[in-house]
């Protein structure tokens, strides 16, 4: 009993030893090429990418940690000029930090947190993203979190590694207002804090306040691109918005009075310090900071703007005839009007100020003043603040005639798309809302005919769709947007953390993918990559739209091209989620078609579908009365039967083979073809499946339908099934040959050879196999 076990263990140990030796050799050879500055550029990039793949594996990362590769990468990055190699090197470090605490500590010992912050300081978005990922991975390892939405930390791990977590987050806080780092790096640092300080994650908001984080965030929130001097901070158009979000996140975690008071004190200290300065710049910065508070922790912003002297200061600035001051005042009042019922203190004076500013000679000021008056007049609009002109455009594009004018004006459309490409978070909502309106990608209320008749009887007004919102016009607008490059704009905007904005982006993506000719463009411009995170997190409606867009891409494009590498597996969960009764029939159908194409790729894809519970959902739709759903589900199952696990499921105690036999006789030729294909695959792979086919009362009828079918491809599947059964078992062959199947096979061998070569070949093979079993004999042998 022991010896067989030892033999198996020995084989396993030998195999692992061989694999480790291969991995070690790969690492050594790849390292030599990657770190050789004189080597060919393409070879170095390939070698570095191979090291990245090895770093993702547990065995590979262990060997790399034990080698001097981390120090080598650190040295290389000091002199490396190839940006792709540089970023891949950073990503390797991030992957080495991903597996366990010991490996992470080893990396931290070799490079240290300052090194990550140094790498983060770049104007290259990919480099900043790679460094940001590294820091988040380190925090995840120390806390037990991961990058999935709604992840929760492990309290024991957090307590055990508290010093490490505190050190990293403190370094990030002190770097917020670092004068020399890039604007992208500053945004990334604040985003890391937003991600980790909430009470559902690392619960670090109070420590941030104690570490002076509020004042540092206020400095970022009050920074202006117009003021450039030696010690000015580098910021992006999104910095103030991101800082406002972070301040809001911190304030949300001040869940008792003493904590809120401390937060308010820090804000007041910052405002007081600026107001003590006699310079106009300080007054402008205070107003910009208040705008950020009104966009973030609204209660705090209202409290500050209601303080004695603040409104008076804003009034003086509004009458200064300085364009910058007037612009800042407008944006502050627009932000205050976000919830007018909570900002009653400034409504009366705010309206007066905005009316004055509307008389300005500057168009930029007049537009902002007009939007402010509109928002104050609406008394509590819920739209978040964004670029005023965009906000006005998003409102106007609810009108079908305006939609047509916008898409006809190529210059205006390109300006909108170019602005969106910047990824500026402050204009995000206005841009995306405008695009949703242009595509008519919003929810449409179901119209019940009986209710319409009732409304007519009651002489009530029935809203009618504008003729320019007919499907033909919508399709034309979508095609224009797609060809003008709106996908690149959506990709840039998709990095937002706002679930509502993510939903709007997913709606536009789905509208683009509804046009078959645009799907290739969407993939080419990075849309498929951006859609995956949108399909995995956000609002339920947003995830559905993103998943449907992915399904549409998978239907018309080769999944291996549309979703290269690991991405082809990541799209499976969103598609499977569409196989739900709450989803529309179209969503069900497109998901089944997309999964059908992915299932034919490889066994890894089929295993992922099984893991996500896709098989049971696919089989559910095989029982649907709707012809298209039943057909798509059957076709999908046919590709799934190439998996040994699915074959094993069909071998079990169930009626799956019976139902496939019934579907092979379906009135819909495509459904019957798919079912026949599934039977052919299953009978070729399993003797049990061959035997189970005879459990059906109508197995003979199913054979006749397949073999005597006028469609050649159906006949081919039928003769394959017969050959498989004969090949698997003599008993089954005898049972089959007791019927008229032999005569049908003989007849099939007499078909015209030019058109039916494959059918004739398989039919002859089946007869030869039956002859070898002794089930049938040649006429001469029978006489003997």
matplotlib code that plots the C-alpha trace (Angstrom):
import matplotlib.pyplot as plt

x = [0.0, 2.8, 5.0, 2.6, 2.1, 5.8, 6.2, 3.6, 5.2, 8.6, 7.2, 5.6, 8.8, 10.8, 8.4, 8.5, 12.3, 12.4, 10.0, 12.0, 15.2, 13.5, 12.2, 15.6, 17.3, 14.7, 15.2, 18.9, 18.9, 16.2, 18.0, 21.2, 19.4, 17.1, 19.9, 22.4, 22.2, 23.9, 21.5, 18.8, 15.8, 13.2, 15.0, 15.4, 11.7, 10.7, 13.0, 11.6, 8.1, 9.0, 10.4, 7.1, 5.2, 7.5, 7.1, 3.3, 3.9, 4.6, 7.6, 9.1, 8.7, 10.3, 13.4, 13.5, 13.4, 16.3, 18.3, 19.7, 17.1, 15.4, 18.7, 19.4, 16.1, 16.7, 20.1, 18.8, 16.0, 18.5, 20.0, 17.3, 16.0, 13.5, 10.2, 8.6, 11.5, 11.3, 7.6, 7.9, 10.7, 8.4, 5.6, 7.9, 8.6, 4.8, 4.2, 6.9, 5.1, 1.8, 2.3, 3.1, 4.4, 7.9, 8.4, 7.0, 9.3, 12.3, 11.4, 10.8, 14.2, 15.9, 14.2, 12.2, 9.1, 11.1, 12.0, 8.3, 7.6, 10.5, 9.2, 5.7, 7.1, 6.6, 4.6, 4.1, 0.6, 1.7, 4.7, 2.5, -0.1, 2.5, 4.1, 0.6, -0.2, 3.0, 2.1, -1.5, -0.2, 2.1, -0.8, -3.0, -0.4, 0.0, -3.8, -5.2, -7.2, -7.2, -8.2, -11.7, -14.6, -16.0, -12.8, -12.4, -9.2, -8.1, -8.1, -5.4, -3.1, -3.8, -2.9, 0.2, 1.5, 0.2, 3.7, 4.3, 0.8, 1.2, 4.6, 3.4, 0.3, 2.2, 4.7, 1.9, 0.3, 3.6, 4.0, 0.6, 1.9, 5.4, 6.4, 8.6, 6.5, 4.4, 0.7, -0.1, 2.0, 0.0, -3.3, -2.1, -1.1, -4.4, -6.3, -4.3, -5.5, -9.1, -8.8, -7.4, -8.5, -12.2, -13.5, -14.4, -10.7, -7.8, -9.8, -7.0, -9.0, -8.3, -4.6, -4.6, -6.1, -3.5, -0.7, -1.7, -3.3, -6.3, -4.1, -2.1, -5.2, -6.5, -3.3, -3.8, -7.5, -6.6, -3.8, -4.4, -2.7, -2.9, -0.5, 2.9, 6.0, 9.0, 7.4, 4.1, 2.8, 2.4, -1.3, -3.5, -7.0, -8.3, -6.3, -8.7, -11.6, -9.7, -8.6, -12.3, -13.3, -10.5, -11.7, -15.2, -14.0, -12.1, -15.1, -17.4, -15.2, -15.4, -18.3, -18.3, -18.5, -14.9, -13.5, -15.7, -14.6, -11.0, -11.5, -13.3, -10.5, -7.9, -10.0, -10.5, -6.8, -6.0, -8.7, -7.6, -3.9, -4.7, -7.1, -4.4, -2.3, -3.1, -2.3, -5.2, -3.8, -4.6, -8.2, -8.5, -7.0, -9.5, -12.4, -11.0, -10.6, -14.2, -15.3, -13.5, -15.2, -18.6, -17.8, -16.7, -17.7, -20.7, -21.6, -18.1, -18.2, -21.6, -20.3, -17.2, -19.1, -21.6, -18.8, -18.8, -16.9, -16.7, -19.7, -18.5, -15.0, -16.6, -18.7, -15.6, -13.9, -16.9, -16.7, -12.9, -13.1, -10.3, -11.2, -9.5, -11.3, -14.6, -14.2, -13.3, -16.3, -18.7, -17.4, -17.7, -21.4, -22.2, -20.7, -22.8, -25.9, -25.4, -27.9, -29.6, -31.8, -28.7, -27.0, -29.8, -27.4, -25.9, -28.9, -30.1, -26.6, -25.4, -28.1, -27.2, -23.5, -24.2, -26.4, -23.6, -21.1, -23.5, -22.8, -19.1, -17.4, -15.7, -17.7, -16.2, -17.5, -21.0, -21.4, -20.5, -22.8, -25.6, -25.1, -25.0, -28.3, -29.9, -28.8, -29.9, -33.2, -33.7, -33.5, -31.5, -30.5, -28.7, -26.2, -22.6, -20.5, -18.4, -17.3, -20.2, -20.3, -20.5, -23.2, -25.2, -24.5, -25.6, -28.8, -29.4, -28.7, -31.9, -33.5, -33.3, -32.7, -29.7, -28.3, -28.3, -26.7, -23.9, -23.0, -23.1, -20.7, -17.4, -15.3, -17.5, -17.6, -13.9, -13.5, -15.8, -13.8, -10.4, -11.5, -12.7, -9.4, -7.6, -9.4, -10.2, -12.5, -14.0, -15.7, -16.4, -20.1, -20.9, -19.1, -20.5, -24.1, -23.8, -22.6, -25.4, -27.9, -26.4, -26.6, -30.0, -28.4, -30.6, -33.3, -36.6, -39.8, -41.9, -45.0, -48.1, -50.6, -53.6, -52.3, -51.8, -55.5, -56.6, -54.6, -56.2, -59.7, -58.9, -57.6, -54.2, -51.1, -49.1, -45.4, -44.3, -40.7, -39.2, -38.8, -35.1, -34.9, -36.0, -33.7, -32.2, -31.2, -29.8, -27.8, -26.4, -25.3, -23.6, -21.7, -20.5, -19.3, -17.6, -15.8, -14.7, -12.8, -15.1, -13.8, -10.4, -12.3, -14.4, -11.2, -9.6, -12.8, -13.4, -10.7, -13.2, -14.1, -17.7, -20.2, -22.8, -20.3, -19.0, -22.6, -23.0, -19.7, -20.8, -24.1, -22.2, -19.8, -22.9, -24.5, -21.3, -21.1, -24.7, -23.4, -21.5, -19.2, -17.9, -16.9, -13.5, -12.8, -13.8, -11.4, -8.6, -8.9, -8.7, -12.5, -12.5, -9.8, -11.7, -15.0, -13.8, -13.5, -16.8, -18.5, -17.1, -17.8, -20.2, -24.0, -26.0, -27.2, -23.7, -22.3, -25.1, -24.5, -20.7, -21.3, -23.6, -21.0, -18.4, -20.9, -21.4, -17.7, -17.2, -20.0, -18.5, -14.8, -12.3, -12.2, -8.4, -8.0, -10.6, -9.5, -5.9, -4.3, -5.9, -8.5, -10.5, -11.0, -12.0, -14.9, -16.6, -18.0, -19.8, -21.3, -22.4, -24.1, -26.3, -27.8, -30.4, -34.2, -34.0, -32.0, -33.8, -34.0, -31.5, -29.0, -29.5, -29.0, -25.9, -24.3, -24.9, -23.5, -20.4, -19.8, -20.2, -17.3, -15.2, -15.9, -14.4, -11.1, -9.4, -9.9, -8.9, -11.8, -14.2, -13.0, -13.6, -17.2, -17.7, -16.2, -18.5, -21.5, -22.1, -23.0, -26.2, -27.3, -26.6, -28.6, -31.5, -31.9, -31.9, -35.4, -36.6, -39.5, -37.9, -36.1, -33.1, -32.4, -32.7, -30.5, -27.8, -27.7, -27.4, -24.6, -22.8, -23.2, -21.8, -18.6, -18.6, -18.8, -15.2, -14.3, -13.7, -15.5, -18.7, -18.4, -18.3, -21.3, -23.3, -22.2, -23.9, -27.4, -29.4, -31.4, -29.1, -28.4, -32.1, -32.8, -30.0, -31.6, -34.9, -33.2, -31.6, -35.1, -36.0, -37.9, -35.2, -32.4, -29.6, -30.7, -30.9, -27.4, -25.9, -27.5, -26.3, -22.8, -22.9, -24.0, -21.2, -18.6, -20.0, -20.3, -16.7, -15.4, -17.4, -18.8, -21.3, -22.7, -23.1, -25.1, -27.1, -28.3, -30.3, -32.2, -34.2, -37.4, -36.9, -33.3, -34.1, -36.1, -33.2, -30.8, -33.1, -33.4, -29.6, -28.7, -31.5, -31.3, -31.1, -28.4, -24.9, -23.4, -26.3, -25.7, -22.0, -22.8, -25.2, -22.6, -20.0, -22.4, -23.0, -19.3, -18.6, -21.2, -19.9, -16.3, -17.1, -18.9, -19.8, -23.1, -24.1, -23.0, -25.2, -28.2, -27.6, -27.2, -30.4, -32.2, -32.1, -29.0, -26.8, -28.9, -28.8, -25.0, -24.8, -26.9, -24.7, -21.6, -23.3, -23.6, -21.8, -18.2, -17.4, -20.0, -20.1, -16.5, -16.4, -19.8, -18.8, -15.5, -17.0, -19.9, -17.3, -15.3, -18.4, -19.2, -15.6, -15.7, -19.0, -17.4, -14.4, -16.7, -18.4, -21.7, -22.1, -20.5, -19.8, -22.2, -19.4, -18.6, -22.3, -22.5, -19.6]
y = [0.0, 2.4, 1.7, 3.0, 6.2, 6.7, 6.1, 8.7, 11.2, 10.6, 11.3, 14.5, 15.6, 14.8, 16.7, 19.8, 19.6, 19.6, 22.5, 24.5, 23.8, 25.0, 28.2, 28.9, 28.6, 30.9, 33.5, 33.4, 33.7, 36.4, 38.4, 38.4, 39.7, 42.2, 43.9, 44.1, 47.7, 46.8, 44.1, 44.4, 46.6, 44.0, 41.1, 43.1, 44.0, 40.4, 39.2, 41.8, 40.8, 37.1, 38.0, 39.8, 36.6, 34.5, 37.1, 36.4, 32.7, 31.7, 29.5, 32.1, 34.9, 32.9, 32.3, 35.9, 37.1, 34.8, 36.2, 39.8, 40.7, 43.4, 45.3, 44.8, 46.3, 49.2, 49.9, 49.5, 52.0, 54.7, 54.6, 53.0, 55.3, 52.8, 53.8, 50.3, 48.5, 51.0, 50.4, 46.6, 46.7, 48.6, 46.1, 43.2, 44.7, 45.1, 41.4, 40.3, 42.1, 40.3, 36.8, 36.9, 39.1, 37.6, 38.4, 41.9, 42.6, 41.4, 43.8, 46.7, 45.9, 46.2, 49.3, 51.1, 53.3, 56.4, 54.5, 53.8, 57.5, 58.4, 56.1, 57.6, 61.1, 61.1, 62.7, 59.3, 58.0, 54.3, 54.7, 56.5, 53.7, 51.0, 52.7, 53.3, 49.6, 48.6, 50.7, 49.4, 45.8, 46.3, 47.7, 44.8, 42.2, 43.8, 44.2, 41.1, 43.2, 42.7, 44.8, 43.5, 45.9, 45.8, 44.0, 43.9, 43.9, 41.1, 42.7, 40.3, 41.1, 44.9, 44.7, 42.6, 44.9, 48.2, 49.9, 49.1, 50.3, 53.5, 54.2, 53.9, 56.0, 58.6, 58.9, 59.3, 62.1, 64.0, 63.7, 65.3, 68.9, 68.0, 70.9, 69.0, 66.0, 65.9, 66.6, 62.9, 61.7, 64.0, 62.7, 59.1, 59.7, 61.3, 58.4, 55.9, 57.7, 57.7, 54.0, 53.1, 55.5, 54.6, 52.7, 49.7, 49.5, 50.5, 53.0, 55.6, 58.9, 60.1, 59.4, 61.4, 64.4, 64.1, 63.9, 67.2, 65.7, 68.1, 71.2, 69.5, 68.5, 72.1, 73.3, 71.1, 72.1, 75.8, 75.6, 77.3, 76.8, 80.5, 81.3, 80.1, 80.8, 79.0, 77.1, 76.4, 72.9, 70.9, 69.9, 68.4, 69.7, 66.8, 67.6, 69.9, 67.5, 64.5, 66.5, 67.5, 63.8, 62.9, 65.6, 64.3, 60.7, 61.9, 63.9, 60.9, 59.0, 61.6, 59.8, 61.5, 65.2, 65.5, 64.2, 66.5, 69.5, 68.6, 68.4, 71.8, 73.3, 72.2, 73.7, 77.0, 77.2, 77.0, 79.6, 81.9, 81.7, 82.6, 85.5, 87.1, 87.7, 91.1, 89.7, 89.1, 85.7, 84.5, 85.6, 83.8, 80.7, 80.8, 81.0, 78.1, 76.1, 76.8, 75.6, 72.3, 72.0, 72.6, 69.9, 67.5, 67.8, 70.1, 70.7, 72.0, 74.2, 75.7, 76.4, 78.2, 80.2, 81.3, 82.8, 86.5, 88.3, 85.5, 86.5, 90.1, 89.1, 87.2, 90.3, 92.5, 89.9, 89.8, 93.6, 93.6, 93.4, 90.8, 87.8, 85.2, 86.5, 86.7, 83.1, 81.8, 83.5, 82.0, 78.5, 78.9, 80.1, 77.3, 74.8, 76.4, 76.0, 72.2, 71.9, 75.3, 74.3, 73.7, 77.0, 79.4, 81.9, 82.7, 82.4, 86.0, 87.6, 84.9, 85.7, 89.4, 88.6, 86.3, 88.9, 91.4, 88.9, 88.0, 91.6, 90.8, 91.3, 87.9, 84.9, 82.5, 84.5, 85.0, 81.3, 80.5, 83.1, 81.8, 78.3, 79.5, 81.4, 78.4, 76.2, 78.6, 79.0, 75.3, 75.4, 72.3, 70.6, 67.3, 67.5, 67.7, 70.7, 70.5, 72.7, 75.2, 75.2, 71.4, 71.5, 73.7, 71.5, 68.4, 70.1, 71.3, 67.9, 66.5, 68.2, 66.1, 69.0, 70.1, 66.6, 66.7, 70.2, 68.9, 65.9, 67.9, 70.4, 68.4, 71.1, 71.2, 67.4, 67.2, 69.8, 67.8, 64.6, 66.2, 67.6, 64.2, 62.6, 64.7, 62.6, 65.9, 64.7, 68.2, 68.0, 64.3, 64.4, 67.1, 65.3, 61.8, 63.1, 64.9, 61.7, 59.6, 62.1, 62.0, 58.2, 58.1, 55.6, 56.4, 54.2, 54.3, 53.8, 50.9, 52.2, 50.0, 50.4, 50.1, 53.1, 55.1, 54.5, 55.4, 58.6, 59.5, 58.8, 61.1, 63.7, 63.8, 65.0, 62.0, 62.8, 61.7, 61.0, 63.5, 62.2, 63.0, 60.4, 57.6, 54.5, 55.6, 59.0, 57.5, 55.0, 57.8, 59.8, 56.8, 56.0, 59.6, 59.6, 56.3, 57.4, 60.7, 58.7, 58.9, 55.6, 57.0, 59.7, 57.1, 55.1, 58.2, 59.0, 55.4, 55.7, 57.6, 56.2, 57.5, 54.6, 56.9, 58.2, 54.7, 53.7, 56.6, 55.6, 52.0, 53.1, 55.0, 52.0, 49.8, 52.1, 52.1, 48.3, 48.1, 49.1, 46.1, 48.1, 50.1, 47.1, 46.7, 50.4, 50.1, 47.2, 49.0, 52.1, 50.2, 50.0, 46.2, 46.7, 49.6, 47.7, 44.8, 46.9, 48.7, 45.2, 44.1, 47.0, 49.9, 50.1, 47.1, 48.9, 50.0, 46.5, 45.2, 47.7, 47.0, 43.2, 43.5, 45.6, 42.9, 40.2, 42.2, 42.4, 38.7, 37.8, 39.5, 39.4, 36.6, 36.6, 35.9, 39.1, 41.2, 40.0, 38.9, 36.8, 36.8, 39.3, 36.5, 34.8, 38.1, 38.8, 35.4, 36.4, 39.6, 37.6, 34.8, 37.4, 38.3, 34.8, 35.9, 36.1, 39.8, 40.6, 41.1, 38.4, 40.3, 40.4, 36.7, 35.9, 38.1, 36.7, 33.1, 33.9, 35.6, 32.7, 30.3, 31.9, 32.0, 28.4, 27.3, 29.0, 26.5, 24.3, 27.1, 29.3, 26.3, 25.7, 29.3, 29.1, 26.0, 27.7, 30.8, 28.4, 29.1, 25.5, 25.3, 28.7, 27.8, 24.5, 26.5, 28.5, 25.2, 24.7, 28.2, 28.4, 31.3, 29.9, 32.2, 31.6, 27.8, 27.8, 30.0, 27.9, 24.7, 26.1, 27.2, 23.8, 22.1, 24.1, 23.3, 19.5, 19.7, 19.8, 16.4, 17.8, 18.5, 15.0, 13.6, 15.6, 14.1, 10.6, 11.1, 10.0, 12.6, 12.9, 15.3, 12.9, 12.3, 16.0, 16.5, 13.7, 15.5, 18.8, 17.0, 16.6, 20.3, 22.2, 24.9, 23.5, 25.5, 24.2, 20.6, 21.0, 22.2, 19.4, 16.8, 18.3, 18.0, 14.3, 13.6, 15.1, 13.3, 9.9, 10.3, 11.0, 8.6, 5.0, 5.9, 8.8, 6.3, 4.0, 6.8, 7.9, 4.6, 5.6, 8.0, 6.4, 8.4, 7.6, 5.8, 8.7, 11.1, 8.8, 9.0, 12.8, 13.1, 10.5, 11.2, 14.9, 17.0, 19.1, 17.6, 19.0, 17.4, 14.1, 14.3, 14.7, 11.8, 9.4, 10.6, 9.6, 6.2, 5.6, 6.7, 4.3, 1.3, 2.1, 2.3, -1.0, -4.3, -4.5, -1.0, -1.7, -4.8, -2.8, -0.2, -2.6, -4.5, -1.4, 0.0, 2.1, -0.3, 0.2, 4.0, 3.8, 1.7, 4.3, 7.1, 5.4, 5.7, 9.5, 11.6, 11.7, 15.3, 16.8, 14.3, 13.0, 13.3, 11.7, 8.7, 8.3, 8.2, 5.9, 3.5, 3.6, 2.8, -0.2, -1.4, -1.1, -3.1, -5.7, -5.9, -6.5, -9.3, -7.5, -7.5, -9.6, -9.3, -11.3, -13.9, -14.5, -14.9, -17.9, -19.6]
z = [0.0, 0.9, -2.1, -4.8, -2.8, -2.5, -6.2, -7.0, -4.6, -6.1, -9.6, -8.4, -6.7, -9.8, -12.0, -9.7, -9.6, -13.4, -13.6, -11.1, -13.0, -16.2, -14.4, -12.9, -16.3, -17.9, -15.3, -15.7, -19.5, -19.5, -16.9, -19.0, -22.0, -20.2, -18.3, -21.2, -22.3, -25.6, -26.6, -29.3, -28.2, -29.1, -27.5, -24.3, -24.3, -24.9, -22.1, -19.7, -20.5, -19.9, -16.5, -15.8, -16.6, -14.4, -11.5, -11.6, -10.8, -7.2, -8.1, -10.4, -7.9, -5.2, -7.3, -8.3, -4.7, -3.8, -6.7, -6.9, -9.6, -7.5, -7.0, -10.7, -11.7, -9.3, -10.9, -14.4, -13.9, -13.0, -16.5, -18.7, -21.4, -23.0, -21.5, -22.2, -20.4, -17.6, -16.9, -17.3, -14.6, -12.2, -12.9, -12.1, -8.7, -8.2, -9.1, -6.7, -3.9, -4.7, -3.3, 0.4, 3.3, 3.2, -0.4, 0.1, 3.0, 0.9, -1.8, 0.7, 2.2, -1.2, -2.5, 0.3, 0.1, -1.1, -4.2, -5.1, -4.6, -6.8, -9.6, -9.0, -9.8, -13.6, -16.3, -18.0, -17.1, -17.5, -15.2, -12.6, -12.8, -12.5, -9.3, -7.9, -8.4, -6.6, -3.5, -3.4, -3.7, -0.7, 1.4, 0.2, 1.3, 4.8, 5.3, 3.5, 1.0, -2.8, -5.8, -6.0, -5.3, -1.7, -0.4, 3.4, 5.3, 7.7, 11.2, 12.5, 9.6, 10.0, 13.7, 13.0, 10.3, 11.7, 11.7, 8.1, 7.0, 9.1, 7.7, 4.0, 4.5, 6.4, 3.6, 1.2, 3.3, 3.6, -0.2, -1.0, -1.2, -2.3, -4.5, -6.9, -7.9, -11.1, -11.2, -12.2, -9.2, -6.8, -8.2, -7.8, -4.2, -3.3, -5.1, -3.0, 0.2, -1.1, -1.7, 1.7, 4.5, 4.6, 7.6, 5.4, 4.3, 6.5, 8.6, 8.6, 8.3, 11.8, 11.5, 8.3, 10.1, 12.9, 10.3, 8.9, 5.8, 5.8, 5.4, 2.7, 0.8, 1.1, -0.4, -3.5, -3.6, -3.7, -6.3, -9.6, -12.9, -13.5, -10.6, -11.6, -9.5, -8.3, -5.5, -7.2, -7.2, -10.4, -10.8, -13.4, -14.4, -12.1, -9.0, -7.3, -8.0, -6.6, -3.5, -2.9, -3.1, -0.6, 1.8, 1.5, 2.2, 5.3, 6.6, 6.0, 8.5, 11.2, 12.8, 16.3, 17.3, 18.6, 15.3, 13.2, 15.3, 14.8, 11.1, 11.0, 13.1, 10.5, 7.7, 9.6, 10.4, 6.6, 5.7, 8.5, 7.5, 3.9, 4.9, 7.1, 4.0, 2.2, -1.2, -3.7, -4.6, -1.0, -1.4, -4.7, -3.2, -0.3, -2.8, -4.8, -1.6, -0.6, -4.0, -3.4, 0.0, -1.7, -4.2, -1.4, 2.3, 1.5, 5.2, 5.9, 2.7, 3.7, 7.2, 5.9, 3.2, 5.9, 8.1, 8.5, 5.8, 3.3, 1.1, 1.3, 0.1, -2.8, -3.7, -3.8, -6.1, -8.4, -8.9, -9.4, -13.3, -13.0, -15.2, -13.0, -9.8, -11.6, -12.9, -9.5, -7.9, -10.6, -10.0, -6.2, -6.5, -9.0, -6.5, -3.7, -5.8, -5.9, -3.2, -2.9, -0.1, 2.0, 1.0, 1.6, 3.2, -0.2, -2.5, -2.4, -2.6, -5.0, -7.5, -7.3, -7.9, -10.8, -12.5, -12.3, -13.7, -16.6, -17.9, -18.2, -21.6, -21.3, -22.8, -20.3, -17.4, -18.9, -19.6, -16.0, -14.6, -16.8, -15.5, -12.0, -12.4, -14.0, -11.1, -8.4, -10.3, -10.3, -6.5, -5.7, -8.9, -8.3, -11.2, -9.9, -10.8, -14.0, -16.8, -17.1, -20.9, -20.9, -18.3, -20.5, -23.5, -21.6, -20.8, -24.3, -26.0, -24.5, -27.5, -30.6, -33.0, -30.9, -31.0, -34.8, -34.8, -32.5, -34.6, -37.8, -36.3, -36.7, -35.0, -31.9, -31.8, -32.0, -29.2, -27.0, -27.7, -27.3, -23.9, -22.8, -23.9, -21.3, -18.6, -16.7, -13.9, -13.5, -16.9, -16.7, -16.0, -18.5, -21.3, -20.6, -20.1, -23.5, -25.2, -23.5, -24.9, -28.4, -28.4, -26.7, -24.3, -21.4, -20.0, -21.8, -19.9, -21.2, -22.9, -22.2, -25.1, -22.7, -20.6, -23.8, -24.8, -21.2, -21.4, -24.7, -23.3, -20.3, -22.8, -21.1, -23.0, -24.3, -24.8, -28.3, -29.4, -31.8, -35.4, -35.1, -32.3, -34.6, -34.7, -38.1, -36.8, -33.5, -35.6, -37.8, -34.7, -33.1, -36.3, -36.5, -32.9, -33.4, -36.5, -34.8, -32.2, -29.2, -27.9, -26.9, -24.9, -23.1, -22.3, -20.7, -18.7, -17.6, -14.9, -12.7, -9.4, -9.6, -10.0, -11.7, -14.2, -14.9, -15.7, -18.2, -19.8, -20.1, -21.7, -24.4, -25.0, -25.3, -27.8, -29.9, -29.8, -31.0, -34.4, -35.8, -38.0, -34.9, -32.8, -34.4, -33.8, -30.2, -29.7, -31.6, -29.5, -26.2, -25.5, -24.7, -22.0, -20.4, -20.5, -18.3, -15.0, -15.9, -16.1, -12.8, -10.5, -10.3, -10.4, -11.5, -14.7, -15.5, -15.2, -17.4, -20.2, -20.0, -20.1, -23.1, -24.9, -24.2, -25.5, -28.7, -29.3, -28.7, -31.2, -34.2, -33.5, -32.8, -28.9, -29.1, -31.0, -29.1, -25.6, -25.8, -23.0, -19.6, -20.7, -22.6, -19.2, -17.4, -19.8, -18.9, -15.5, -16.9, -19.8, -17.5, -15.3, -18.3, -18.2, -15.7, -15.9, -15.0, -18.1, -21.4, -24.1, -26.3, -23.4, -22.8, -26.5, -27.0, -23.9, -25.1, -28.5, -27.0, -24.6, -27.5, -29.3, -26.2, -25.4, -28.7, -27.9, -25.5, -22.4, -20.0, -21.2, -20.9, -17.4, -16.4, -17.8, -15.6, -12.6, -13.0, -13.0, -16.7, -17.8, -15.7, -17.0, -20.6, -20.2, -18.7, -22.0, -24.0, -22.6, -23.7, -26.2, -28.0, -31.0, -31.0, -27.3, -27.6, -30.7, -29.1, -25.9, -27.8, -30.0, -26.8, -25.2, -28.3, -27.9, -24.1, -24.8, -26.0, -22.3, -20.5, -17.5, -19.5, -21.0, -17.5, -16.5, -19.4, -18.3, -15.0, -13.9, -15.9, -19.1, -20.9, -23.8, -24.2, -24.5, -27.1, -29.1, -29.0, -30.0, -33.0, -34.3, -33.7, -36.4, -36.4, -38.6, -36.8, -33.4, -34.7, -36.3, -33.0, -31.0, -33.6, -33.3, -29.5, -29.8, -32.2, -29.8, -26.8, -28.4, -29.8, -26.3, -24.1, -24.3, -21.5, -23.6, -26.6, -24.3, -22.8, -26.3, -26.5, -23.3, -25.5, -26.8, -30.0, -30.6, -33.9, -35.2, -34.2, -36.2, -39.3, -39.0, -39.0, -41.6, -44.1, -43.8, -47.0, -45.5, -46.1, -42.8, -40.8, -42.6, -41.8, -38.1, -38.3, -39.8, -37.2, -34.4, -36.0, -36.4, -32.8, -31.4, -33.5, -32.5, -28.8, -28.2, -30.0, -28.1, -29.1, -32.7, -32.8, -31.4, -34.1, -36.9, -36.0, -37.5, -41.0, -40.2, -42.2, -45.3, -44.8, -44.5, -47.7, -49.5, -48.3, -49.7, -53.1, -53.0, -55.6, -54.4, -55.4, -53.1, -50.3, -50.0, -46.1, -45.6, -47.9, -46.0, -42.6, -43.7, -45.1, -41.9, -39.9, -42.1, -41.8, -38.0, -37.9, -40.0, -37.7, -34.8, -36.8, -36.6, -40.4, -43.1, -46.7, -49.0, -49.8, -46.1, -45.4, -47.8, -46.1]

ax = plt.figure().add_subplot(projection="3d")
ax.plot(x, y, z, "-o")
ax.set_aspect("equal")
plt.show()
